[in-house]
Amino acid sequence: MELSLRNAPRHKLGLEEETQITSLVRVKNEGKEGTSTLTERANVNNASRRLMIERVTLRKHLVFNLYEFNAFRKSEQGNAFEFPIPRISVPFVVVPYFAVLEVILFRARRYFVLLDNRIVGLFAVEPRNSLLIISNLAVVPEARRHGIGVYMLDQICRMGAELGLKSLRLRVLKKNRPAQRLYVKYGFVKKSESQFSLKLEKRLRNH
Ligand SMILES: CC(C)(COP(=O)(O)OP(=O)(O)OC[C@H]1O[C@@H](n2cnc3c(N)ncnc32)[C@H](O)[C@@H]1OP(=O)(O)O)[C@@H](O)C(=O)NCCC(=O)NCCS
């Protein structure tokens, strides 16, 4: 699917998209009432049919991050970013910050999550030894709390299993409580911590 960044959301999901997201959650919850995990999973997958992931180039990833930086910066009371960025210094800090991020992600596979043709989330993964390292995972502010974070983790688990890897690994800032809740609820456990961040891992089911 060809994606045009010109048509990317300005993060005001219209009524139509809100309806789609609501129905996604409704069917997902119906799925949860089932007794079998397999049935539940099939229902969730069925409900998620409006969502898809697309592998994107470094350039698209960089442009999206730069374009949407302000929306991400203001969300979660700024707790999703490593450091506070004074407004005046935004051009001087943000461009080098994301450029360096792309260098760090050089070998990673970058993905957008699309709701129809709108970008509602993104993440990057990199296989390293027996681990799948997750980075730059985020959902656009207007689409949060609709299960897209879980959808991305489901997709990442599937990729890790297909690659025959043992575990998923990521780092999350200690101050970023919403993301920690998502990961812990999903089954990640703390492996170690540094001054500002936690290293979390989740073992994949086939191991
Ligand atoms: C963290 C983030 C990815 C979650 O995405 P999401 O699509 O809103 O997550 P989901 O809807 O799948 O949430 C799944 C569960 O995670 C937990 N959770 C997610 N966001 C939460 C929040 N703001 N507060 C409390 N719990 C939260 C809840 O338990 C939630 O389940 P529930 O909605 O049934 O209560 C999103 O808030 C985000 O993009 N934050 C900014 C970027 C970021 O912090 N990325 C992580 C970097 S390590």
The ligand as an ORCA input file, in Angstrom:
! r2SCAN-3c Opt
* xyz 0 1
  C       1.936      3.887     25.818
  C       1.076      3.899     24.548
  C       1.870      3.320     23.395
  C      -0.189      3.037     24.815
  O      -0.910      2.911     23.588
  P      -2.484      2.662     23.575
  O      -2.910      2.332     22.205
  O      -3.175      3.798     24.237
  O      -2.585      1.375     24.522
  P      -3.818      0.354     24.621
  O      -5.099      1.061     24.289
  O      -3.479     -0.859     23.844
  O      -3.797      0.077     26.200
  C      -3.642     -1.229     26.732
  C      -3.548     -1.113     28.250
  O      -2.372     -0.373     28.621
  C      -2.657      0.413     29.796
  N      -2.601      1.844     29.469
  C      -2.379      2.380     28.249
  N      -2.365      3.733     28.337
  C      -2.597      4.039     29.627
  C      -2.722      5.269     30.349
  N      -2.605      6.478     29.751
  N      -2.953      5.209     31.677
  C      -3.080      4.036     32.307
  N      -2.980      2.825     31.684
  C      -2.744      2.840     30.368
  C      -4.095      0.063     30.199
  O      -4.015     -1.032     31.099
  C      -4.693     -0.357     28.879
  O      -5.781     -1.227     28.993
  P      -7.270     -0.595     29.187
  O      -7.427      0.514     28.172
  O      -8.171     -1.771     28.934
  O      -7.315     -0.064     30.593
  C       0.596      5.340     24.225
  O       0.037      5.914     25.381
  C       1.693      6.245     23.695
  O       1.933      6.301     22.500
  N       2.375      7.005     24.592
  C       3.408      7.976     24.148
  C       4.633      7.304     23.589
  C       5.215      6.317     24.572
  O       5.230      6.558     25.774
  N       5.727      5.204     24.053
  C       6.366      4.166     24.834
  C       7.839      4.367     24.775
  S       8.691      3.087     25.692
*
